[in-house]
Amino acid sequence: MRESGEDYLEAILTLEHEHKAVRLTDIALHLGVTKPSVNRAMKVLQADGYIHQESYGTIELTPKGRLKAAQVFRRHTVLTTFLSSILGVDSETAEAEACRMEHVLSSDTMERLSAFVENSKTQP
């Protein structure tokens, strides 16, 4: 899956917590992209089995999509925490850089980084 697809899935997951129903417009506003861009992405994500959307209706994650979105969200959260809380990077920069980094780190590196972040929370 491409980075942009992961970003869309993460946005849908995030928006589900803010809205009862996620619409194309919500995603466009959240990500700062155009509605036609979101529409194209939703067609790809639906074809790949990550979302379900009736014609011009609300967007829902499938179980496959929810799992992938949760994985991306976890990576993003761990990286943001590491950059801001441990390295002292300002929150805006940490957020932006975590968003880019979450797509390129290996699973092994992410697991090690996650363990490091968790250990740093329990130790002074």
C-alpha positions as CSV (number, residue, x, y, z in Angstrom):
1,M,0.0,0.0,0.0
2,R,1.2,3.5,-0.8
3,E,1.9,6.1,1.8
4,S,-1.1,8.2,0.7
5,G,-3.4,5.2,1.2
6,E,-2.1,4.7,4.7
7,D,-2.7,8.4,5.4
8,Y,-6.3,8.1,4.2
9,L,-7.0,5.1,6.4
10,E,-5.4,6.8,9.4
11,A,-7.6,9.9,8.7
12,I,-10.8,7.8,8.5
13,L,-9.9,6.1,11.8
14,T,-9.2,9.4,13.5
15,L,-12.4,11.0,12.1
16,E,-14.5,8.1,13.3
17,H,-13.7,9.2,16.8
18,E,-14.8,12.8,16.1
19,H,-17.9,12.1,13.9
20,K,-20.5,9.5,13.9
21,A,-20.3,9.2,10.1
22,V,-17.2,9.9,8.0
23,R,-17.8,11.7,4.7
24,L,-15.5,12.5,1.8
25,T,-15.6,16.2,2.8
26,D,-14.4,15.4,6.3
27,I,-11.4,13.6,5.0
28,A,-10.6,16.3,2.5
29,L,-10.6,18.9,5.3
30,H,-8.7,16.8,7.7
31,L,-5.9,16.1,5.2
32,G,-6.0,19.4,3.4
33,V,-6.6,17.8,0.0
34,T,-9.3,18.2,-2.7
35,K,-12.5,16.2,-2.7
36,P,-11.7,14.7,-6.2
37,S,-8.4,13.4,-4.7
38,V,-10.2,11.8,-1.8
39,N,-12.8,10.4,-4.2
40,R,-10.1,8.7,-6.3
41,A,-8.4,7.4,-3.2
42,M,-11.6,5.9,-1.8
43,K,-12.2,4.1,-5.0
44,V,-8.8,2.4,-4.8
45,L,-9.2,1.7,-1.1
46,Q,-12.7,0.1,-1.7
47,A,-11.3,-1.9,-4.6
48,D,-8.6,-3.2,-2.3
49,G,-11.0,-4.1,0.4
50,Y,-10.0,-1.5,3.0
51,I,-13.2,0.5,3.1
52,H,-16.9,0.3,2.2
53,Q,-18.7,3.3,0.7
54,E,-22.1,3.4,-0.8
55,S,-22.3,5.9,-3.8
56,Y,-21.8,9.3,-2.2
57,G,-22.4,7.9,1.2
58,T,-20.5,7.6,4.4
59,I,-17.1,5.8,4.5
60,E,-16.5,2.9,6.8
61,L,-13.4,0.8,7.4
62,T,-13.6,-2.9,6.7
63,P,-12.0,-5.2,9.3
64,K,-8.9,-5.3,7.0
65,G,-9.0,-1.5,6.7
66,R,-9.4,-1.1,10.5
67,L,-6.4,-3.3,11.2
68,K,-4.2,-1.4,8.7
69,A,-5.4,2.0,10.0
70,A,-4.7,0.9,13.6
71,Q,-1.2,-0.2,12.7
72,V,-0.4,3.2,11.0
73,F,-2.0,5.1,13.9
74,R,0.2,3.2,16.4
75,R,3.3,3.9,14.4
76,H,2.4,7.6,14.2
77,T,1.7,7.8,17.9
78,V,5.0,6.1,18.9
79,L,7.0,8.3,16.6
80,T,5.3,11.5,17.7
81,T,5.9,10.5,21.3
82,F,9.5,9.7,20.7
83,L,10.2,12.9,18.8
84,S,8.4,15.3,21.1
85,S,8.7,13.7,24.6
86,I,12.1,12.1,24.3
87,L,14.0,14.2,21.8
88,G,12.2,17.5,22.7
89,V,11.2,18.3,19.2
90,D,8.3,20.9,19.1
91,S,4.9,19.2,18.8
92,E,4.1,20.6,15.3
93,T,7.4,19.4,13.8
94,A,7.1,16.1,15.6
95,E,3.7,15.6,14.2
96,A,4.7,16.4,10.6
97,E,7.9,14.3,10.8
98,A,6.2,11.3,12.4
99,C,3.7,11.4,9.5
100,R,6.5,11.0,7.0
101,M,8.6,8.5,9.1
102,E,5.7,6.1,9.8
103,H,5.7,4.9,6.3
104,V,9.4,4.0,5.9
105,L,10.6,2.3,9.1
106,S,10.8,-1.4,9.1
107,S,8.6,-3.4,11.5
108,D,11.6,-4.5,13.5
109,T,12.8,-0.9,14.0
110,M,9.2,0.2,15.0
111,E,9.0,-2.6,17.5
112,R,12.3,-1.6,19.0
113,L,11.4,2.1,19.1
114,S,8.0,1.3,20.6
115,A,9.7,-0.8,23.4
116,F,12.2,2.1,24.0
117,V,9.3,4.6,24.3
118,E,7.4,2.4,26.7
119,N,10.5,1.8,28.8
120,S,11.2,5.5,28.9
121,K,7.7,6.1,30.4
122,T,8.4,3.8,33.3
123,Q,11.9,4.9,34.1
124,P,12.8,8.4,35.3
